[in-house]
Structures are given as C-alpha cells and as structure tokens.
Amino acid sequence: MFLGAFLVGGLIYALSSLYQYVRYGQSASALKSETLISLTNQDRVEAGVQTLSENPLLTKAAQLKADDMATRRYYAHENPDGNDVRYWVGQVGYGYLAVGENLYLTYRDEQHVNDAWMKSPAHRSNMLLPVFTETGVGVAQGWYKGYPATFIVAVYGKPAPQAKGIAQKNIQKVLSKNTSISTTTPVVVATPITQAASSDYFSLQIRVLTKQLRELRAQLGIK
C-alpha cells in the first residue's frame, strides 16, 4: 500500500512538473531582452533619467550569468564559486566605473518582471540610477527546485573612459562569435548598491540622494 501511494505521489509530481513546463515554459522562452530594456527605458524617461543603450559586452556577461544559474541550478548574485557580477563583466572585458545587477526567476512575461523590479527599492535603484548608461539582459531556461524556470539577469554599467577603446575591440570579438541566447521562480534579488571604481560614482550617488531627499521633503510639505 505504501508503494502504491509512493508511485501515485510520484506520478502526480511528474504530471505537475509537465503541466508547469507546458503552461509556462513556452511563454517563458518567449521573453525578449529587448522588451525588458525598452520597459526599463520607459521608466527612466518617466523618472527624468537618461535612457540606457544596450552594450553587447554587458549582454554577453548577463547571458553567461543566466546560463550559469540555469546549468548549475542556483539563484543568487554569487555563484557556488563565490563570483559576483564583477566576475562576469570581467570575463567579457568590460571596463567600468560602476556596475550593478538585477535578477529574476519567473514563468511570467516581461511586464511582470519589470513591475516586480520597480516595486523593489533595490531593483528600482539599479534601474533608475543616473550613473548607469549601458545595460545588457540575459535569459536562460532551466529547472529550479523541481520546476521549469526562466532565469533573467540584467546588468547595468558605466564604462571607464580609458576602457572604451579596449571595449570596442572586445565587442567585435563577441559579435564575431555565435552567441545565441538560449531560453533556458517568483523570487527577486538585486545588488542594492553597485560596485564602483571611481570617486565620480560617489559624487553622482550624492546628487541622486540629494534630489530624492528634496522630493521627499516636498511631498511631506517640509520647507
């Protein structure tokens, strides 16, 4: 009798997983990075912030991270080896003054992902931070905790001036390769504050916080 119950339970689990895959896997695989970038830029326009341009190196870095999570079935800013976003941008040769990362694990569409990020202070900060000028999004499909899942990675950056020439060469290397984006649950993680390599970053942060403080004082009627 125990064996029968065990087999029935296993069958239910298998059917549930198959249902999740059929229902959500196909829609998840249709997630488009360009749509997410477009939605982010719409939010930046509404916030009075300059829009982001897509950088092929950041796109490749984001895809590497998404593929790594899907392959190794983890969901975190640091992979099992302890590598964070700085490692992935380093792998593609992106020199930066500032870099940040948003993650999402979902079976929903782009609008849902964007809305969830905007409702999270840490994610929203990365999306709207004026210091960022470039972005790249990676999407990978895999399994997480027994269910099909879509791993989404958005990397935001501000390139180092002295690295622009090197970056152009690295972009050509990336574009010359076949870097197809394979489409590989709902939890959100963000790097609350980005890594920086210049005092320019901190001065920009101060200006952003000062502006936010002025807006808050105005809303509260404080002069």
KAFEN-V526974 format. One record per backbone hydrogen bond with DSSP energy under -1.0 kcal/mol. NH is the residue of the N-H (numbers start at 0). CO is the residue of the C=O. Records with the same first field share a line. If there is no record, write none. Layout:
BEGIN
NH=CO  CO
END
This chain:
BEGIN
4=0
5=1
6=2
7=3
8=4
9=5
10=6
11=7
12=8
13=9
14=10
15=11
16=12
17=13
18=14
19=15
20=16
21=17
22=18
23=19
24=20
27=23
28=24
30=27
35=31
36=32
37=33
38=34
39=35
40=36
41=37
42=38
43=39
44=40
45=41
46=42
47=44
48=43
52=132
54=134
58=54
59=55
60=56
61=57
62=58
63=59
64=60
65=61
66=62
67=63
68=64
69=65
70=66
71=67
72=68
73=68
78=82
81=78
86=83
87=83
88=84
89=85
90=86
93=88
96=157
97=157
98=194
99=155
101=153
102=188
103=151
104=186
105=149
112=108
113=109
114=110
115=111
116=112
117=113
118=114
119=116
123=119
124=120
125=121
126=122
127=123
128=124
131=128
132=156
133=156
134=52
135=154
137=152
139=150
140=183
141=148
143=146
146=143
148=141
149=105
150=139
151=103
152=137
153=101
154=135
155=99
156=133
157=97
159=94
162=159
163=160
166=162
167=163
168=164
169=165
170=166
171=167
172=168
173=169
174=170
175=171
176=173
178=176
183=181
186=184
188=102
190=100
194=98
196=96
202=198
203=199
204=200
205=201
206=202
207=203
208=204
209=205
210=206
211=207
212=208
213=209
214=210
215=211
216=212
217=213
218=214
219=215
221=216
END
